[in-house]
Amino acid sequence: MHLYDVWFVLIAVLWIGYFVLEGFDFGVGMLIRLIGRDETEHRVVLNTVGPLWDGNEVWLLTAGGATFAAFPDWYATLFSGFYLPLLLILLALIVRGVAFEYRGKRHDPVWRRNWDVCLFVGSAVPALLWGVAFANIVRGVPIDAAKGYTGGFFNLLNPYALLGGLTTLSVFLLHGALFVSLKTDGPVRVRAHRLAGQLFLVATPVAASFLVWTLFQRWSPWSAAAAALAAAALLGAAAVHVRGRDGWGFALSAAAITSTVASLFLALYPAVMPSSTNPDFDLTVSNASSSPYTLGVMSWVALLGVPVVLSYQAWSFWVFRKRLGTGDIPAATERALPRERVSSSR
């Protein structure tokens, strides 16, 4: 095995981590108004990801940086050909980050409702467009002999890619509902649990259709095995969810996302970006990679740095593992004892 094969696997792992972790972030961002009934419940839902969302986005930065350094031709062709959708994703992520920070700056209901809309849009747009982008990568796009993208924006809006977008959108909504069900208590948890059960009815057939179509697009026995694992994990998540096993439901949902993304990368290999113009123009792990020296230096940096990052993120999840309820929101506690505080001050 060459170093470029190793880095293909590492980049796949980084994208898996991003979709598993940021997937429930996106889902929660889209479900705040649907699960919460008042401002206190909205804050409960938001606080489930409050300490985690910015750390989860580090996986995207690392995946992009690793692609740039390990496979510069892949990075250049991808970002030139997918410029508009990637720009929309970037703008949506900026709006989403600002919404997280500015939503609580004023106690005006209109102010908070407007930022909730921004949070919904900033979560829904990436959730949809990441699926469109990866489906197009698997399907193949027009690439010439100079490794340049020769298509237009509407080449990316084909039925298979749109189904990929609907798959990531529906699965991330489900993943977010399962996370809220796992991390909350009381009426919020009941509502999230019920909504997750409904989302299973949407996400399961959509994801299954996309996986089957993917196997017809680019058959690989390893990809088929990963797709079968994804389907089994999603069905298992539905089964344990009915029994109220929130932890197992969320874990199996994460396993379904992991297997789905692994299926896409296994379908691609050894290509990293197939050409629909001519198979001879495919970008592969060998012709799109950096020099062996560059990959060697990167490997040592990854070997030393990645365990530290993983340890820190695992620690942050452990610290914020507690379930949240309306009683954990400070404003709710303050409103509950106004007279008592006034009398004690006198």
N, C-alpha and C positions, 0 to 999 in steps of 0.2 A: 504493500500500500504506500502511495506517495503522500507527501505532505499536503498537496492540493486536495486529495481525497479526504484527509483528516479535517481540513478546514471546511470542506463542503458539509461534512457531518456536524462540525461545530456551529456553522451558520444555521443549519437546520435546527439544532438544539436551541440556539438563541431565538429563532422565530417561534419555536414551540413555546418557550418560556414567555415570550411576549404575548402570544395569543391566549395562553392559559391565564396569565396574571392580568393583563390589560383587558382581556375579554370580560371578566366579571366587573371591572371598572366601567367599561362601556355599557354593560347591561344595567348596572346600578344608576349610571347617569341618565339613561333613558327611562328608568322606572320610578324616579323619585316622586313625581306627581301622581303616578298610577297606584303606587303602594301606600304612600302617606295621605292622610285625610286632612291634616292641619299642619301648621308650621312646626310644631314639636315633633310630629311623626316624620315630616320631611327632613328635619335635622337628624333624627335617628338613622334614617336610611343613608343620608349623606355621610354621617360619621362612621359608617361601617368601612368606607374606603378612604376617609379623610387622611389617616396617617400612612396610607399605603400607595395611593395612586401615583404620586410623583416618583417613588422608587420603582414602581412597575414600568414606568416609561423609559427607565434606564436601559431596559432590554432592547428597546427599539434603537436607541442611540448606539448601543454596542453592536447590534446586528448590522446597522448601516455602516458603522466604522469598520467592522470586520470585513464586510463585503467590499468596501472601497480599498482596503489594504490588501486583502487576499486575492480578490478577483476584480481588478480595476476595469477591465473591458466589460464585464457583466454590469458593474456599477454604472459605467458611462452610458451603455446602451439602454439600461433600464431607466435611468433618470432622464435621458433625453427623449426616449419614446413615451414614457409614462409621465411626462412633465406636468400636464394639467391635473390628472387625478392625484398625483403625489403632492402638488401644490395645494389642492383642495384639502387633502388630509392634513397637511402642515397647518393651514389656516384654521381648520376645525380644532386641531389639538391646542393651538394658541388660545382660541376662544374658550375652549373647555378649561384650560388652566387658569385663565383670568376669571372665569365663572366660579371656580372653586375658591379663589382667593377673595373675590369682591362680593360674593353673595351675602355674606354676613356683616358687611360694613355699615349697612343701614337697616333700621327696623321698619322700613316701609314695605307693605305687602306687594305693591306694584313693582318696586325695585327687585325684590326677591323672586317674584314670578317671572320677570323678564330675564333674570340670570338663570332661572331654571330652564327657560326656553333655550337659552344659549348653551346650557349644559346638555340638554337633550340633543340639539343639533350637533354640538361638538363631539358627542359620543356616537350618534347615529351615522354621521357621514364617514368617519374612519371605519366603523363596523361594516358598512356596506362596501366601501371602495377597496378595502384590503382584500376582500373576497374577489372582487372584480379583477384586481391586479394579479393576484396569484393564479386565478383561473386562466387569465391570458398568458401568463408565463408557461403554464403547463400545456395549454393548447398550441402555443407557438404564435409568433408575430412576425410581420415582414422585416427581415434583416438581410442586408446585402453582403457582398464579399468583404467590404471594408468594416464589417461589424457595426454598421449604422442602421438605425430604425428608419424604415422608408414608408411606414403607414401614417395614418392620421388618427385623430381622436376617436372618430366613429368606428374605426377598426376594433377598438376595445369594447364597444357596446354590442357584443354578439350574445346570442341566447345562452350559451354555456357560461360566459363570464358573468352575465346578470344573475344566473342561477347560483353561481359561486358567491356573489354579493348577498343574495337573499339567504344563503346558507350561513355565512358568518354573522349576518344581522340577527337571524332567528336564534342561532346557537348562543350568541353572546347575550341576547335577552334572557334566554333560559339560564345560562350560566350566572348572570347577575341576580336573577330571582332566587336561584338556589343558594347563592352566597348570602343574600339578605335573610333568607330563611334560616341559614346556619348561624348568622351573626346577631340576630335580634331575638327579642322576646315579646310576649304579649300580642296585642292586635296586629302589630306590624308583621310579626312572624307568621301569624295565621293567614294574613292577606297575601304575603309573599309565597307561602306554601301553596295556597290555592292557585295563584297565578302561575307558578311553576308547573303545576299539573296541567293547566291549559296550554302552556307554551310547549310542553312535550308533544302535544297533538299537532303542532305546527312544525316544530324544528325537526322532528324525527323523519317524516316523509320528505321534507325538503333536503335534509342532509343526505338521506339514503339515495335520492334521485341524483344528487350531485356526485356522490361517490361512484355510483354505477356508470354515469356518463363519463367520469374521469377515466375509468378502466377502459371504456370504449375509445376514448381519446388517445390514451397512451398506456397500453397494457404492460404490466410487469407482475410476475408472481409475488414478489415481495410487497409491491404496492397493493395487490389484491388482499394479501394477508393482513396488512395494516388497516385496510378499509373494513375488512370483516371484524377486526378487533374494535374499530371505532363504532360500528353498528352494534356490536355486542355490549360495549360499554354504555352506549346511550340507552339501550333497552334495559340494561341492568340498573342504570340510574333511575329510570322511570319506575322500575319494580321496587327498589328500596325507598324511593320517595313516597310511594303510596303507604308504606309502613311507618313513615315519619322519621326515617333515618337520614337526618340532614347531612351529617358528615360524610356518610357513604355516598349519598346522592351527589354532593358537590365533588367528591374525589373521582367518582366515575364519570361525571361530566368533564372534569379536567382530563381524564384518561381518553375520553372520546375526542376531545380537541387535539390532544397529543397524537393520537393515532391518525387522525385526519390529516394534520399537517405533515406527519411522517409519510403518509401515503402519497402526498403531492411531491415531496422531495424524492421519494423512491421511484415515482413515475418519471421524474425528470432525469435522474442519474443515467449516464455520465454527463448529460447536457445540463447547463444552468439556465439557458434561454434558447429554446429551439427556434429555428427559422422556418416560417411557413412558405418562404420563397423557394428555398432549396436546402435540403438536409445537409449539404456540404457547407452551408454557411452557419450551422449551429454553433453557438457558443458553448464550449464544454469546460469541464474542470481543468483540462490540460491547456487548451489554447486561450483561455481567458484569465489564467492565474498569474500571480506575481512570480518573481524569481525564487528559486529554492532558498537563497539567503534571506530574502524578506520573510518568507513563510517560516523559516527557522527561528528568526528573531521574534516574530509574532508568537510562535509556539511557546517560547520561554516566558514571554510577558504574560500570556494567557495562563500558563501553568502556575505562575506566582500570584497573579491578580485575581483570577476567577474564584478560587476557594474563599478569598477574603470577602468578595462581594456576596457570594452565596451565603456565607456564614452570617454576614450582617443582615441580609434580607430575611433569612430564617429567624434570626433573633427578633427582628421587628415584628414579624407575624406572631411569634410566641408572646411578645409583650402585649400586643393588642388582640389577644385571643378571646377575651371576655365577650359574652353576649351583651347587647345594648337594649335598653328599653326607654320609655318616655321618662321614667324617673331618673335616668342618668343625664338628662339634659338640664343644665343649670337654670335656664329661664323657667322651666316647668317647676322646679323646686322653689324659686323665688316667688312665683305667682301663688304657690300653695300656702305661703305663710306671711302674707303682707302685714296683717294686723299684729301678729305676734312680734314682728320685728320693730314695728312702730312703737308698741307699748314698752318693749324692752329698752328702746333708746330713751324713752322718757324716764 
